[in-house]
Amino acid sequence: MAWEVFNPMIDQRTYQAIKKAIILGIQRNGNRIFLRSLDTAGCFVPVDTGFLKSTGSVNHLSNGVEIKFAAPYSSDVEFGHEDRPINTTQRVYVRTYRRKDGSVVNGHWVEYKSKKVISWRPKISKFERGERIWRVLDKEPAQKGQLFLTRATIEKIQDLPTDIEFCLKQLENRPIK
């Protein structure tokens, strides 16, 4: 209807065919952006365990396209976050160990409210790791956003006119149904 205000010579079928071709061009560009965001060699989606990358999907909508990553932490990886308090309780089992004075402490459970226990083994050399280090955190440290989907969009949105033009050219020399 809006198109007819500007050009009364176009009938409704032609208008719908052009609209459909433009939407197909947008969806084609959405697929291009999604595939670029999955490119780990180009430093787009970060891969540690591969879960974030595996949850990505493209949904073609009636008026465009939706690209999403369904991992619960995907927005934190994309946009980052400030320091924030930890609101969960974590239970950790401490194995039996011997103190420096020779006394033995039996294994027991320790509960950390609003805290999180993390551990890692520092790298000593290329093939060797040190003893495990444990830390108790009361807040999650700030994380800088990696903007993997945003960077892919900025890079590939430039192809949108080409994608729309390709889909519009499919209408040439064809009767519009």
Backbone as JSON, one array per atom type, in Angstrom:
{
  "sequence": "MAWEVFNPMIDQRTYQAIKKAIILGIQRNGNRIFLRSLDTAGCFVPVDTGFLKSTGSVNHLSNGVEIKFAAPYSSDVEFGHEDRPINTTQRVYVRTYRRKDGSVVNGHWVEYKSKKVISWRPKISKFERGERIWRVLDKEPAQKGQLFLTRATIEKIQDLPTDIEFCLKQLENRPIK",
  "N": [[0.81, -1.2, 0.0], [1.92, 1.28, 0.8], [3.79, 1.71, -1.17], [2.3, 2.25, -3.41], [1.49, 4.86, -3.06], [3.66, 6.37, -3.87], [4.13, 5.43, -6.45], [1.73, 4.99, -8.55], [1.49, 3.32, -10.72], [2.35, 0.74, -10.3], [1.23, -2.49, -9.72], [-0.39, -4.55, -7.19], [0.61, -7.22, -7.11], [3.14, -6.99, -8.26], [4.35, -5.26, -6.47], [4.36, -6.94, -4.14], [6.06, -8.98, -5.06], [8.49, -7.61, -5.38], [8.91, -6.79, -2.75], [9.19, -9.31, -1.52], [11.55, -10.19, -2.78], [13.39, -8.34, -1.78], [13.35, -8.97, 0.95], [14.34, -11.59, 0.79], [16.92, -10.96, -0.06], [17.88, -9.68, 2.23], [17.78, -11.81, 4.03], [19.63, -13.49, 2.81], [21.94, -11.98, 3.19], [22.01, -12.07, 5.96], [22.63, -14.78, 6.4], [25.21, -14.73, 5.38], [26.5, -13.01, 7.22], [26.24, -14.55, 9.56], [27.75, -16.87, 8.93], [30.25, -15.68, 8.72], [30.61, -14.84, 11.35], [31.05, -17.25, 12.61], [33.61, -17.87, 11.96], [36.46, -18.92, 13.25], [39.14, -18.74, 12.69], [39.45, -16.18, 11.78], [39.3, -14.81, 14.1], [36.73, -14.43, 15.24], [34.01, -15.74, 16.6], [34.8, -16.84, 19.81], [36.44, -19.86, 20.78], [36.45, -22.12, 23.26], [35.43, -24.43, 24.62], [33.73, -25.0, 22.59], [31.01, -24.85, 22.84], [29.59, -22.38, 22.73], [29.84, -21.68, 20.03], [28.46, -23.82, 18.88], [25.82, -23.28, 19.55], [24.87, -21.32, 17.92], [22.6, -19.85, 15.55], [20.57, -19.21, 12.61], [17.6, -17.62, 11.95], [15.07, -17.38, 9.66], [12.87, -14.84, 9.25], [9.53, -13.54, 8.63], [9.85, -10.97, 7.78], [12.58, -10.5, 7.61], [15.65, -11.38, 9.15], [17.03, -13.32, 11.84], [19.76, -13.57, 13.93], [21.22, -15.59, 16.3], [22.86, -16.59, 19.35], [22.57, -19.13, 21.56], [23.78, -19.84, 23.95], [24.01, -19.48, 27.5], [25.82, -17.57, 28.35], [26.42, -16.0, 26.2], [25.85, -13.26, 25.65], [27.51, -12.01, 27.5], [30.02, -12.68, 26.49], [29.91, -11.42, 24.02], [29.31, -8.63, 24.6], [30.6, -8.11, 27.02], [31.06, -7.41, 30.59], [30.66, -5.56, 33.66], [32.35, -5.56, 36.9], [30.69, -7.84, 39.02], [28.62, -8.98, 41.7], [28.69, -12.32, 43.08], [26.01, -14.47, 43.23], [25.42, -17.04, 44.01], [25.47, -20.23, 45.76], [28.11, -22.35, 46.56], [29.16, -25.67, 47.01], [31.94, -27.37, 48.21], [34.02, -30.18, 48.29], [36.48, -30.95, 50.55], [39.35, -32.78, 50.52], [40.9, -35.26, 52.67], [43.73, -34.12, 54.39], [47.17, -33.42, 55.36], [48.41, -31.25, 57.77], [51.06, -28.77, 58.1], [52.12, -28.98, 60.65], [51.82, -31.63, 61.17], [49.38, -32.66, 61.99], [46.25, -34.25, 61.12], [43.63, -33.47, 58.91], [40.41, -34.43, 58.49], [38.44, -35.37, 55.58], [35.93, -33.12, 54.41], [32.92, -31.17, 53.84], [32.7, -27.9, 52.52], [30.86, -24.94, 52.5], [30.29, -22.25, 50.41], [28.82, -19.24, 50.52], [27.49, -16.86, 48.36], [29.87, -16.8, 47.0], [32.55, -18.05, 44.93], [34.51, -20.82, 44.06], [37.53, -21.18, 42.42], [39.99, -22.83, 40.36], [43.29, -23.39, 39.05], [46.1, -24.48, 37.09], [49.2, -23.2, 36.91], [51.24, -22.45, 34.06], [54.42, -23.72, 33.71], [56.45, -24.43, 31.94], [56.65, -25.18, 28.41], [55.68, -27.79, 28.35], [55.04, -28.43, 30.96], [53.22, -28.12, 33.99], [52.45, -26.25, 36.96], [51.77, -26.66, 40.54], [48.36, -27.01, 41.63], [46.43, -24.09, 42.05], [44.23, -22.49, 44.25], [41.47, -20.27, 44.53], [39.17, -18.12, 46.19], [36.45, -16.38, 45.11], [34.58, -13.4, 45.53], [33.29, -11.83, 43.8], [32.57, -11.59, 40.31], [35.11, -10.89, 38.07], [35.48, -7.99, 35.93], [34.74, -8.29, 32.47], [35.93, -7.92, 29.25], [34.17, -7.15, 26.3], [34.0, -9.18, 23.35], [32.83, -8.76, 20.93], [32.18, -10.37, 18.68], [30.0, -11.02, 16.94], [29.11, -8.49, 16.3], [31.34, -7.39, 14.97], [31.43, -9.11, 12.76], [29.01, -8.42, 11.56], [29.44, -5.7, 10.9], [31.44, -6.02, 9.03], [30.24, -7.6, 6.99], [27.79, -6.37, 6.35], [28.11, -4.58, 4.42], [27.8, -5.94, 2.08], [25.1, -6.07, 1.71], [23.56, -4.41, -0.18], [24.41, -5.65, -2.58], [23.47, -8.27, -2.22], [20.68, -7.82, -2.12], [20.32, -6.73, -4.64], [21.03, -8.95, -6.21], [18.89, -10.71, -5.62], [16.75, -9.18, -6.59], [17.34, -9.14, -9.3], [16.66, -11.68, -9.97], [14.02, -11.44, -10.52], [13.83, -10.32, -13.03], [12.86, -10.73, -16.42], [10.99, -12.67, -15.85], [7.75, -13.84, -15.44], [5.65, -12.3, -13.09], [4.18, -13.86, -10.41]],
  "CA": [[0.0, 0.0, 0.0], [2.76, 2.47, 0.89], [4.49, 1.89, -2.45], [1.36, 2.81, -4.38], [1.44, 6.3, -2.86], [4.73, 6.96, -4.65], [4.07, 5.0, -7.84], [0.43, 4.35, -8.74], [1.53, 2.44, -11.88], [2.72, -0.62, -9.87], [0.11, -3.22, -9.15], [-0.13, -5.2, -5.9], [1.45, -8.4, -7.29], [4.52, -6.54, -8.5], [4.81, -4.75, -5.18], [4.64, -8.08, -3.28], [7.23, -9.69, -5.59], [9.67, -6.79, -5.05], [9.07, -6.88, -1.3], [9.72, -10.64, -1.23], [12.93, -10.23, -3.25], [14.21, -7.55, -0.84], [13.47, -9.77, 2.17], [15.26, -12.68, 0.48], [18.27, -10.38, -0.05], [18.25, -9.45, 3.63], [18.05, -13.13, 4.61], [20.9, -13.96, 2.23], [23.0, -11.26, 3.88], [22.05, -12.61, 7.33], [23.4, -16.02, 6.33], [26.61, -14.34, 5.16], [26.99, -12.49, 8.5], [26.33, -15.68, 10.49], [28.91, -17.7, 8.57], [31.48, -14.93, 9.07], [30.76, -14.82, 12.82], [31.54, -18.56, 13.04], [34.99, -18.03, 11.52], [37.38, -18.81, 14.38], [40.46, -18.36, 12.18], [39.44, -14.73, 11.69], [39.13, -14.3, 15.48], [35.38, -13.97, 15.53], [33.48, -16.42, 17.78], [35.87, -17.52, 20.54], [36.18, -21.28, 21.03], [37.16, -22.76, 24.37], [34.89, -25.79, 24.59], [32.94, -25.13, 21.36], [29.57, -24.79, 23.13], [29.04, -21.12, 22.23], [29.76, -21.78, 18.57], [27.44, -24.81, 18.51], [24.47, -22.8, 19.83], [24.51, -20.28, 16.97], [21.59, -20.22, 14.55], [19.96, -18.16, 11.8], [16.17, -17.85, 11.76], [14.49, -16.51, 8.64], [11.57, -14.32, 9.68], [8.72, -13.11, 7.5], [10.29, -9.65, 7.34], [14.02, -10.33, 7.76], [16.46, -12.49, 9.63], [17.46, -13.21, 13.23], [20.95, -14.35, 14.23], [21.34, -15.66, 17.76], [23.67, -17.6, 20.01], [21.71, -19.48, 22.69], [24.53, -20.13, 25.18], [23.59, -18.52, 28.52], [26.84, -16.54, 28.55], [26.78, -15.41, 24.9], [25.85, -11.8, 25.71], [28.71, -11.6, 28.23], [31.16, -12.79, 25.58], [29.75, -10.41, 22.97], [29.34, -7.25, 25.08], [31.36, -7.98, 28.26], [30.29, -6.98, 31.76], [31.4, -4.93, 34.75], [32.42, -6.4, 38.11], [29.36, -8.08, 39.57], [28.68, -9.93, 42.81], [28.28, -13.7, 42.83], [24.8, -14.7, 44.03], [25.15, -18.46, 44.16], [26.16, -20.96, 46.82], [28.87, -23.47, 46.01], [29.66, -26.62, 48.0], [33.2, -27.97, 47.77], [34.51, -31.23, 49.19], [37.91, -30.84, 50.83], [39.86, -34.12, 50.84], [41.75, -35.41, 53.85], [45.1, -33.64, 54.14], [48.03, -33.29, 56.52], [48.93, -29.9, 57.98], [52.52, -28.68, 58.25], [52.5, -29.41, 62.0], [51.67, -33.08, 61.26], [48.01, -33.09, 62.3], [45.47, -34.66, 59.95], [42.28, -32.92, 58.82], [39.57, -35.35, 57.72], [37.67, -34.79, 54.49], [34.69, -32.48, 54.83], [32.3, -30.25, 52.89], [32.71, -26.47, 52.86], [29.86, -24.24, 51.7], [30.62, -20.84, 50.18], [27.64, -18.47, 50.14], [27.83, -15.67, 47.57], [31.27, -16.9, 46.62], [32.83, -19.08, 43.94], [35.86, -21.36, 44.17], [38.11, -21.52, 41.12], [41.35, -23.36, 40.45], [44.04, -23.52, 37.81], [47.49, -24.91, 37.21], [50.0, -22.28, 36.1], [52.16, -23.05, 33.11], [55.82, -23.52, 34.07], [57.15, -24.46, 30.66], [55.78, -25.59, 27.32], [55.1, -29.11, 28.61], [54.92, -28.69, 32.39], [52.35, -27.23, 34.76], [52.76, -26.22, 38.38], [50.77, -27.16, 41.48], [47.05, -26.37, 41.5], [46.21, -22.91, 42.89], [42.8, -22.29, 44.51], [41.08, -18.93, 44.97], [37.75, -17.92, 46.47], [36.05, -15.07, 44.58], [33.28, -12.92, 45.98], [32.67, -11.15, 42.67], [33.13, -11.93, 39.01], [35.84, -9.73, 37.56], [34.98, -7.42, 34.68], [35.15, -8.99, 31.25], [35.83, -7.06, 28.08], [33.41, -7.78, 25.23], [34.79, -9.54, 22.17], [32.09, -8.22, 19.8], [32.38, -11.24, 17.52], [28.88, -10.88, 16.02], [29.09, -7.1, 15.85], [32.4, -7.22, 13.97], [31.01, -9.83, 11.55], [27.95, -7.62, 10.95], [30.05, -4.51, 10.3], [32.21, -6.45, 7.86], [29.42, -8.17, 5.92], [26.61, -5.58, 6.02], [28.45, -3.86, 3.18], [27.34, -6.76, 0.96], [23.65, -6.08, 1.67], [23.04, -3.96, -1.47], [24.7, -6.67, -3.59], [22.55, -9.39, -1.99], [19.33, -7.4, -2.53], [20.35, -6.61, -6.09], [21.01, -10.32, -6.75], [17.53, -11.25, -5.52], [15.88, -8.42, -7.49], [17.63, -9.56, -10.67], [15.95, -12.94, -10.21], [12.69, -11.1, -11.01], [13.9, -9.9, -14.43], [12.49, -11.7, -17.46], [10.14, -13.71, -15.29], [6.42, -13.32, -15.13], [5.42, -12.22, -11.64], [2.99, -14.65, -10.07]],
  "C": [[0.86, 1.26, 0.0], [3.44, 2.76, -0.43], [3.59, 2.56, -3.47], [1.22, 4.31, -4.23], [2.49, 6.98, -3.74], [4.64, 6.61, -6.14], [2.75, 4.27, -8.08], [0.41, 3.37, -9.91], [1.83, 0.99, -11.51], [1.5, -1.3, -9.27], [0.55, -3.97, -7.89], [0.76, -6.42, -6.04], [2.91, -8.03, -7.5], [5.14, -6.03, -7.2], [5.19, -5.9, -4.25], [5.87, -8.85, -3.75], [8.52, -8.92, -5.26], [9.95, -6.87, -3.56], [9.68, -8.23, -0.91], [11.18, -10.76, -1.63], [13.85, -9.47, -2.3], [14.4, -8.34, 0.45], [14.41, -10.94, 1.95], [16.71, -12.18, 0.45], [18.77, -10.13, 1.36], [18.58, -10.78, 4.3], [19.36, -13.71, 4.08], [22.08, -13.29, 2.92], [23.12, -11.73, 5.33], [22.82, -13.92, 7.39], [24.89, -15.73, 6.18], [27.24, -13.84, 6.47], [27.2, -13.64, 9.5], [27.55, -16.54, 10.19], [30.22, -16.99, 8.9], [31.68, -14.92, 10.58], [31.28, -16.15, 13.34], [33.0, -18.79, 12.68], [35.94, -17.82, 12.69], [38.78, -18.41, 13.93], [40.57, -16.84, 12.07], [39.2, -14.05, 13.02], [37.74, -13.72, 15.7], [34.85, -14.72, 16.74], [34.62, -17.14, 18.51], [35.48, -18.97, 20.85], [37.07, -21.75, 22.15], [36.73, -24.23, 24.4], [34.09, -26.04, 23.32], [31.45, -25.01, 21.58], [28.95, -23.52, 22.57], [28.85, -21.19, 20.72], [28.65, -22.73, 18.14], [26.01, -24.32, 18.74], [24.02, -21.7, 18.87], [23.49, -20.77, 15.96], [21.12, -18.97, 13.81], [18.5, -18.53, 11.61], [15.66, -16.86, 10.72], [13.09, -16.12, 9.1], [10.79, -13.87, 8.45], [9.17, -11.75, 6.96], [11.8, -9.43, 7.51], [14.7, -11.59, 8.26], [16.85, -12.23, 11.09], [18.66, -14.14, 13.42], [21.08, -14.39, 15.74], [22.27, -16.79, 18.17], [22.97, -17.88, 21.33], [22.46, -19.84, 23.97], [24.16, -19.08, 26.23], [24.58, -17.37, 28.72], [27.19, -15.8, 27.26], [26.78, -13.88, 24.93], [27.05, -11.27, 26.49], [29.95, -11.66, 27.34], [31.09, -11.7, 24.53], [29.99, -8.99, 23.51], [30.19, -7.04, 26.33], [30.45, -7.6, 29.41], [31.23, -6.36, 32.77], [31.58, -5.94, 35.88], [31.0, -6.61, 38.63], [29.46, -9.13, 40.67], [28.2, -11.31, 42.39], [27.12, -14.01, 43.78], [24.47, -16.17, 44.21], [25.88, -19.03, 45.36], [26.86, -22.15, 46.19], [29.37, -24.34, 47.15], [30.88, -27.31, 47.42], [33.61, -29.02, 48.8], [36.02, -31.09, 49.32], [38.39, -32.22, 51.27], [40.7, -34.1, 52.12], [43.16, -34.94, 53.49], [45.86, -33.51, 55.45], [48.56, -31.86, 56.59], [50.44, -29.93, 58.15], [52.98, -29.14, 59.62], [52.31, -30.92, 62.2], [50.27, -33.56, 61.57], [47.24, -33.37, 61.0], [44.08, -34.03, 60.03], [41.48, -33.86, 57.92], [38.82, -34.61, 56.62], [36.35, -34.23, 54.98], [34.17, -31.57, 53.71], [32.42, -28.82, 53.42], [31.72, -25.79, 51.94], [30.23, -22.76, 51.62], [29.36, -20.14, 49.69], [28.09, -17.17, 49.49], [29.31, -15.63, 47.22], [31.43, -18.03, 45.62], [34.28, -19.51, 44.1], [36.35, -21.7, 42.76], [39.51, -22.08, 41.34], [41.98, -23.4, 39.07], [45.43, -24.0, 38.12], [48.33, -24.02, 36.32], [50.99, -23.03, 35.21], [53.59, -22.71, 33.52], [56.68, -23.48, 32.81], [56.16, -24.94, 29.6], [55.04, -26.89, 27.63], [54.8, -29.38, 30.08], [54.04, -27.65, 33.06], [52.7, -27.34, 36.23], [51.65, -26.82, 39.23], [49.47, -26.36, 41.33], [46.92, -25.23, 42.52], [44.7, -22.72, 43.02], [42.57, -20.87, 44.98], [39.57, -18.91, 45.2], [37.41, -16.49, 46.03], [34.71, -14.68, 45.17], [32.59, -12.08, 44.91], [33.34, -11.62, 41.38], [33.86, -10.71, 38.49], [35.25, -9.25, 36.24], [35.54, -8.19, 33.49], [34.93, -8.05, 30.08], [35.09, -7.81, 26.98], [34.29, -8.06, 24.02], [34.11, -9.12, 20.87], [32.24, -9.06, 18.54], [31.25, -11.11, 16.5], [28.8, -9.46, 15.47], [30.14, -6.87, 14.76], [32.04, -7.93, 12.66], [29.93, -9.04, 10.81], [28.53, -6.4, 10.25], [30.79, -4.88, 9.02], [31.31, -6.87, 6.7], [28.17, -7.37, 5.56], [26.86, -4.77, 4.75], [28.01, -4.63, 1.95], [25.82, -6.77, 0.82], [23.1, -5.55, 0.35], [23.26, -4.99, -2.59], [23.75, -7.85, -3.45], [21.13, -9.04, -2.41], [19.27, -7.3, -4.05], [20.3, -8.0, -6.76], [19.6, -10.89, -6.74], [16.55, -10.49, -6.41], [16.11, -8.82, -8.95], [16.98, -10.89, -10.99], [14.54, -12.68, -10.75], [12.69, -10.73, -12.49], [13.56, -11.06, -15.35], [11.68, -12.88, -16.94], [8.76, -13.13, -15.09], [6.19, -13.35, -13.61], [4.11, -12.93, -11.33], [2.33, -14.11, -8.83]]
}
